[in-house]
Each structure stands twice: as C-alpha cells, then as structure tokens.
Amino acid sequence: PGCFFLFFYFLFFFLMIRRPPRSTLFPYTTLFRSDRATAFGIPQALGVLLIIIVGAVIWRTWSRRPAIAFGGCFMILTLLPVSNLVVTTGIVLAERTLFLPSMGLVLGLAAAGTVLARTPAFVRLSAATALLVLLGTGAWWSARRQPVWYDNERLFRQTLTDAPNNYRGYWLWSRHLRAEGRVDEAIEALLLSTELYVNDPVVLEDLGQLQRERGRCGLALEPLERALAIDSTRVIARARLVQCLIRVGDLASARQVAEAGLAQGDSGFARPIAKIDSLLTERDSAP
C-alpha cells in the first residue's frame, strides 16, 4: 500500500501542479473557467453527479475497504471549507487548496490499487491501458497549451479568451498594458473589468489612478469615490481623490476627504489640508 500511495501521490502533483515547470500535465487553471454561475446547468449537474459517486463509493467501502472510505472522507473534509458550498470564501480551485485533499485522494487510490493487484490479468491490463490513455491525453493537452506561456502578452490574451466573463482577467491585462506604456488600452481594459464586477476597490483605484495620470481628473473622481466607499482604508485612493478634487476646484470636498483620512490616523493628510486651507484663503480674499 505504501508504494501505491507514493506512486499516486507524485502522479497527482505531476498532473495538477502547473508551475514550475510549465510542462506538467493538465494545467487546470487553463482547463476550467471561473465564470460565476447564474443558474443550474450542466456543470452543476456534473458536480452533483460527482458528489453522488463519491458518496456511493464511501458508503460501499465503509466496512469492506475502510482505507478507501477514509481517503474519500479526508478529501471531502479538507476541500469543503474552501469549496464555497458552505460559506463564500472567494477562493477558486488552486494548488494551495488541493494539497490536503490530494492526500485523501491518493490514499484512496493506493488502497484501490492493492485491490486491483489481486484482480484477473484482463482487469489489470484494462486499468493500465486507461492510465496510459490518461497520461497521453495529459501530455497532448500540455503540449497544446505550451505556446500560451511564451510571454505575458500571450498569457493574458489567452486568459481573456478562456474566461471572457472574469473581471480579474481584464484587470491583469490592464496591468500588463500599463507596464508596456499602453495606458489608454489599460483604461479600456479596466472599464471592461468594472462592467463585469463593480465592487473591487483595487480595480477602481487603478482606473482612477490612470485617468488622473492622463489628466482626466473629472473621470477619475467616480472610480476613486467608489473605491473608498467599498474600503475607506485605501490611503492611495484617498490621496488621489484629494488631488483630483483640488484640480477640479472642489476644495470643500477635498478637505472633507482629507480630514477623514487624518481621522483614521494617517498624518500624511495634514499637508494636503494645509494646502487646501491656503487655496481657500486665496480664493476668499480674491477681489
């Protein structure tokens, strides 16, 4: 059983972990899309079917093959907290969420392997054939996906193709565009990102920042205000909002935003407040 356990354990990580190296099989981050489900459909039906199958296996092996049942229970219990079925965690399928569940999976597979070793030769040959087909399919899929990892440009473009309704894909694409100096394209990507999801303060802050850098403080106000409405502790968003409010001449609002930052314990807003007071004094004393 120990040999089977080690074999399936290393096989699992070879199949599932995509970095490094890039040549591992079944890079699941490009296999599965993370679109938000809005109704019960085929993916949900397959998920229910999988739960039924795993439950049936555990029930049938509980007394006859307890190692298999234990592996299934361990896999379920360690995956359940991050599955978003009980509570919303915001975590999707990732390497870090599969480490512990994989131990239960390979334990069950190892126990099943010991049972398989005592079956007729035809059954063992069929299982070996199925394993080779699985490995061959994984190798083909991995080779097919390798060009995607050539550079960030291809990677992020492919991400938008694979998951066009994932707002984070457009956000990551905007960061790449910004690093390349393509600021207007980055702004367009961020606008698409906010159309898909409007409650991420990081995306809103980035959009406001880029609009400000382009000298469009009037367009930067709304995303910066929304970012602070979601998370009032974002210092950079608050500072940029103060700057833009000063530029558009709304000194009273700028002072109010800066005072809120100062009230949160950030002494860095004392200087903008002094500047705003000076501008207010000049404006009031102007003929």
Disulfide bonds with the S-S distance in Angstrom:
Cys217-Cys244 2.41
